[in-house]
């Protein structure tokens, strides 16, 4: 992706401020360096062996006070007007709830659809409300020039209008834990017709621009379902450590859980426990894991399919 690729209405405004300040910095760097070298040569001790007092110059003092003041006010004006623009959300903007957690993003649309890829319609304004389930994260889309902190206990927001079709990176800019580098997602900008077809279509419709299921996902439909529901952002299938317990060897294992009153007890992971953990995740929390799992909407056949898949992960 080209460094100066601009894919939102905010991008041009941010770039203009950046380039203005950068150009000023380059000009003053060159000017100060030139003057420094000039005076080093002009007042070298071989030319002026005896030092002389230099009296003040009122005009020069006015100039070097007024010029920086004017330039500062210009930078403030450009920065403030662009900031004001980026905080003034259009009334027709679609509101998408963005949830950040170690170490994944999820996106919930007004109609209830939930994805791990941010799907946007070309040239349509979008407001994102930013939530964190654990620590501070940073919502950053480089091609959009959009960056906003995601703070636990506080809902921040930002908005933008996508202006270019394609797939763009979404990154976390705050070191949020050992797997911070893996906290990546994609922003897929599609034509309005494609977005409407997906948004108003079947709940299980493929996400526009998302990669086709792998051979493993095709062989195990439950794996594709776990990926679609964002389960695999917190749970692994190979025994590796993530935010939630690994699915490998989970079924039939004894676990210590804590209920809402803080009472600990030992349970055996069976069909009943898995079903309760998915449908009402706050009831019992496995010891050693944070209570960050959201409720997952699953039909009974889907729930059965996932439980059978987990049983087979020995």
C-alpha positions as CSV (number, residue, x, y, z in Angstrom):
1,X,0.0,0.0,0.0
2,X,1.5,3.4,-1.0
3,X,2.5,5.5,2.0
4,X,0.3,8.4,1.0
5,X,-2.7,6.3,-0.1
6,X,-5.8,8.2,1.0
7,X,-8.9,6.1,1.5
8,X,-11.2,8.4,3.5
9,X,-12.4,12.0,3.6
10,X,-10.3,12.5,6.7
11,X,-7.1,11.4,5.1
12,X,-6.6,14.4,2.9
13,X,-7.2,16.8,5.8
14,X,-4.7,15.0,8.1
15,X,-2.1,14.8,5.3
16,X,-2.5,18.6,4.6
17,X,-1.8,19.5,8.2
18,X,1.1,17.1,8.5
19,X,2.7,18.3,5.2
20,X,2.3,21.9,6.2
21,X,4.0,21.4,9.5
22,X,6.7,19.2,7.9
23,X,7.4,21.8,5.2
24,X,7.8,24.5,7.9
25,X,10.2,22.3,9.9
26,X,12.3,21.6,6.8
27,X,12.4,25.4,5.9
28,X,13.5,26.4,9.4
29,X,16.0,23.5,9.6
30,X,17.6,24.7,6.4
31,X,17.5,28.4,7.5
32,X,18.9,27.8,11.0
33,X,21.7,25.5,9.7
34,X,22.6,28.1,7.0
35,X,22.8,31.0,9.5
36,X,24.7,28.9,12.0
37,X,27.4,28.0,9.4
38,X,27.4,31.6,8.1
39,X,28.1,33.1,11.5
40,X,30.7,30.5,12.3
41,X,32.6,31.5,9.3
42,X,32.0,35.3,9.5
43,X,32.9,35.6,13.2
44,X,35.7,33.1,13.2
45,X,38.5,34.1,15.6
46,X,41.0,34.5,12.7
47,X,38.8,37.3,11.3
48,X,37.8,38.8,14.7
49,X,40.5,38.1,17.2
50,X,39.0,40.6,19.6
51,X,35.5,40.1,20.7
52,X,33.0,43.0,20.4
53,X,29.7,43.8,22.1
54,X,26.7,43.6,19.8
55,X,23.8,45.8,20.8
56,X,20.2,44.7,20.4
57,X,18.1,45.2,17.2
58,X,14.4,46.1,17.9
59,X,13.2,45.3,14.4
60,X,14.9,41.9,14.4
61,X,13.4,41.0,17.8
62,X,9.9,42.0,16.5
63,X,10.4,39.8,13.4
64,X,11.6,36.7,15.3
65,X,8.7,37.1,17.7
66,X,5.9,37.9,15.3
67,X,6.8,35.3,12.6
68,X,6.7,32.2,15.0
69,X,3.5,33.6,16.5
70,X,1.8,33.8,13.1
71,X,3.0,30.4,12.1
72,X,1.8,28.9,15.4
73,X,-1.6,30.4,14.9
74,X,-1.8,29.0,11.4
75,X,-0.9,25.5,12.7
76,X,-3.5,25.9,15.4
77,X,-6.2,27.0,12.9
78,X,-5.6,24.1,10.5
79,X,-5.4,21.6,13.4
80,X,-8.5,22.9,15.1
81,X,-10.7,23.1,12.0
82,X,-9.8,19.6,11.0
83,X,-10.3,18.3,14.5
84,X,-13.7,20.0,14.6
85,X,-14.6,18.3,11.3
86,X,-13.5,14.9,12.6
87,X,-15.7,15.2,15.7
88,X,-18.9,16.4,13.9
89,X,-20.6,13.2,12.9
90,X,-23.2,13.4,10.1
91,X,-26.8,12.5,11.1
92,X,-27.0,9.9,8.4
93,X,-23.9,8.0,9.6
94,X,-24.3,4.3,10.2
95,X,-23.3,3.5,13.8
96,X,-21.1,0.4,14.3
97,X,-20.1,-0.9,17.7
98,X,-16.4,-1.8,17.8
99,X,-15.3,-4.1,20.6
100,X,-11.6,-4.5,21.4
101,X,-10.2,-7.2,23.6
102,X,-6.9,-9.1,24.0
103,X,-6.2,-9.7,21.2
104,X,-8.9,-9.2,18.6
105,X,-11.5,-6.8,17.2
106,X,-15.2,-7.5,16.6
107,X,-17.8,-5.3,14.9
108,X,-21.6,-5.2,15.6
109,X,-23.9,-3.6,13.1
110,X,-27.3,-1.9,13.8
111,X,-29.2,-5.0,12.5
112,X,-27.3,-7.3,15.0
113,X,-24.8,-8.8,12.6
114,X,-21.4,-9.4,14.2
115,X,-18.1,-9.8,12.3
116,X,-14.4,-9.9,12.7
117,X,-13.9,-7.9,9.5
118,X,-15.1,-4.3,9.3
119,X,-17.4,-4.1,6.2
120,X,-18.1,-0.6,4.9
121,X,-20.1,0.9,2.0
122,X,-18.2,3.1,-0.4
123,X,-18.9,6.9,0.1
124,X,-21.2,6.3,3.0
125,X,-20.5,7.9,6.4
126,X,-19.8,5.6,9.4
127,X,-19.5,6.3,13.1
128,X,-17.7,3.8,15.2
129,X,-18.4,3.6,19.0
130,X,-15.3,2.1,20.6
131,X,-15.5,-0.3,23.6
132,X,-12.7,-2.2,25.4
133,X,-13.4,-5.3,27.5
134,X,-10.0,-5.3,29.2
135,X,-7.1,-2.9,28.7
136,X,-6.4,0.2,26.6
137,X,-6.2,-0.4,22.9
138,X,-5.7,1.9,19.9
139,X,-8.1,1.9,16.9
140,X,-6.0,2.8,13.9
141,X,-6.7,2.6,10.1
142,X,-3.6,4.0,8.4
143,X,-5.1,4.4,5.0
144,X,-8.0,6.4,6.6
145,X,-5.7,8.5,8.8
146,X,-8.0,7.5,11.7
147,X,-6.7,6.8,15.2
148,X,-8.6,6.8,18.5
149,X,-7.9,5.3,21.9
150,X,-10.2,2.5,23.1
151,X,-10.4,2.9,26.9
152,X,-12.1,0.4,29.3
153,X,-15.1,1.9,31.1
154,X,-15.4,4.7,28.5
155,X,-17.0,4.9,25.0
156,X,-14.9,6.9,22.6
157,X,-15.9,7.4,19.0
158,X,-14.7,8.6,15.6
159,X,-16.2,8.7,12.1
160,X,-15.2,8.7,8.5
161,X,-16.4,8.3,4.9
162,X,-14.6,5.5,2.9
163,X,-13.6,6.9,-0.5
164,X,-11.7,3.9,-2.1
165,X,-12.7,0.3,-2.7
166,X,-10.4,-2.4,-1.3
167,X,-9.1,-4.1,1.8
168,X,-7.2,-2.0,4.4
169,X,-5.4,-2.8,7.6
170,X,-6.8,-2.1,11.1
171,X,-4.2,-2.1,13.8
172,X,-3.9,-1.7,17.6
173,X,-1.4,1.1,18.4
174,X,-1.2,0.4,22.1
175,X,1.0,-2.4,23.5
176,X,-1.9,-4.4,25.1
177,X,-0.2,-7.6,26.1
178,X,2.0,-10.5,24.8
179,X,0.0,-11.0,21.6
180,X,-0.4,-7.3,20.8
181,X,1.4,-7.8,17.4
182,X,-1.4,-10.2,16.4
183,X,-4.2,-7.8,17.1
184,X,-5.0,-7.1,13.4
185,X,-8.1,-6.9,11.4
186,X,-9.3,-6.0,7.9
187,X,-11.5,-3.1,6.7
188,X,-13.3,-4.1,3.5
189,X,-14.8,-1.3,1.5
190,X,-17.3,-2.5,-1.0
191,X,-19.8,-1.0,-3.5
192,X,-23.1,0.2,-1.9
193,X,-25.1,-2.5,-3.7
194,X,-22.8,-5.3,-2.4
195,X,-23.0,-3.9,1.1
196,X,-26.8,-3.7,1.1
197,X,-27.1,-7.2,-0.3
198,X,-24.9,-8.5,2.6
199,X,-26.4,-6.3,5.3
200,X,-30.0,-7.0,4.5
201,X,-29.3,-10.6,3.4
202,X,-29.2,-13.9,5.3
203,X,-27.5,-13.8,8.8
204,X,-25.0,-16.4,7.7
205,X,-24.1,-14.8,4.4
206,X,-20.4,-14.6,3.6
207,X,-18.7,-11.3,4.6
208,X,-17.9,-9.3,1.4
209,X,-14.2,-9.4,0.6
210,X,-13.4,-12.1,3.2
211,X,-11.2,-15.0,2.1
212,X,-13.0,-18.2,1.2
213,X,-13.0,-21.0,3.8
214,X,-9.9,-23.1,3.9
215,X,-9.9,-26.9,3.3
216,X,-9.9,-27.5,7.0
217,X,-12.9,-25.2,7.5
218,X,-14.8,-26.9,4.7
219,X,-14.0,-30.4,6.2
220,X,-15.1,-29.2,9.7
221,X,-18.1,-26.8,9.3
222,X,-18.0,-26.2,13.1
223,X,-14.5,-24.7,12.7
224,X,-15.9,-22.3,10.1
225,X,-18.7,-21.5,12.4
226,X,-16.3,-20.8,15.3
227,X,-14.4,-18.5,13.1
228,X,-17.5,-16.7,11.9
229,X,-18.7,-16.1,15.5
230,X,-15.2,-14.8,16.5
231,X,-14.7,-17.6,19.0
232,X,-11.2,-18.4,17.7
233,X,-9.9,-14.9,18.5
234,X,-9.9,-15.9,22.2
235,X,-9.9,-19.8,22.2
236,X,-7.4,-21.9,20.4
237,X,-7.9,-25.4,19.0
238,X,-4.2,-26.5,19.3
239,X,-3.6,-26.0,23.0
240,X,-1.9,-22.6,22.7
241,X,-2.6,-20.0,25.4
242,X,-5.1,-17.2,24.6
243,X,-7.6,-15.1,26.5
244,X,-9.9,-18.0,27.0
245,X,-9.4,-21.7,27.7
246,X,-8.2,-23.8,24.7
247,X,-10.7,-26.1,23.1
248,X,-8.1,-28.8,22.8
249,X,-8.7,-31.4,25.6
250,X,-11.4,-29.2,27.2
251,X,-14.3,-31.6,27.1
252,X,-14.3,-33.9,30.1
253,X,-11.7,-31.9,31.9
254,X,-12.1,-30.7,35.5
255,X,-12.0,-26.9,36.0
256,X,-12.3,-24.6,38.9
257,X,-15.0,-22.0,38.2
258,X,-16.2,-18.9,40.1
259,X,-19.9,-17.9,40.1
260,X,-21.4,-14.4,40.4
261,X,-21.1,-14.5,44.2
262,X,-17.4,-15.3,44.1
263,X,-17.8,-18.9,45.2
264,X,-15.4,-21.4,43.6
265,X,-16.3,-24.9,42.8
266,X,-15.0,-27.7,40.7
267,X,-16.9,-28.8,37.6
268,X,-16.5,-31.2,34.8
269,X,-16.8,-29.8,31.3
270,X,-19.7,-31.5,29.7
271,X,-22.5,-30.6,27.3
272,X,-24.4,-28.7,30.0
273,X,-21.4,-26.6,31.0
274,X,-20.4,-25.8,27.4
275,X,-23.9,-24.8,26.5
276,X,-24.2,-22.5,29.6
277,X,-20.7,-21.0,28.9
278,X,-21.8,-20.0,25.4
279,X,-25.3,-18.8,26.1
280,X,-24.7,-17.2,29.5
281,X,-20.9,-16.7,29.8
282,X,-21.1,-14.5,32.9
283,X,-22.6,-17.2,35.1
284,X,-19.4,-19.2,35.8
285,X,-15.9,-18.0,35.0
286,X,-13.1,-20.5,34.7
287,X,-10.3,-19.6,37.2
288,X,-7.4,-17.7,35.7
289,X,-9.3,-16.2,32.8
290,X,-10.9,-12.7,32.6
291,X,-14.7,-12.4,32.4
292,X,-14.7,-10.8,28.9
293,X,-16.7,-13.3,26.8
294,X,-19.8,-11.8,25.2
295,X,-23.0,-13.7,24.6
296,X,-22.9,-15.6,21.3
297,X,-26.1,-16.1,19.3
298,X,-26.3,-19.7,18.1
299,X,-29.2,-21.8,16.9
300,X,-29.6,-25.2,18.5
301,X,-28.1,-27.1,15.5
302,X,-25.1,-24.8,15.5
303,X,-24.6,-25.3,19.2
304,X,-24.7,-29.0,18.8
305,X,-22.3,-28.9,16.0
306,X,-19.8,-26.9,18.0
307,X,-20.1,-29.1,21.0
308,X,-19.4,-32.2,18.9
309,X,-16.4,-30.6,17.4
310,X,-15.0,-29.6,20.8
311,X,-15.5,-33.2,22.0
312,X,-13.3,-34.4,19.2
313,X,-10.4,-32.1,20.1
314,X,-8.3,-34.5,22.3
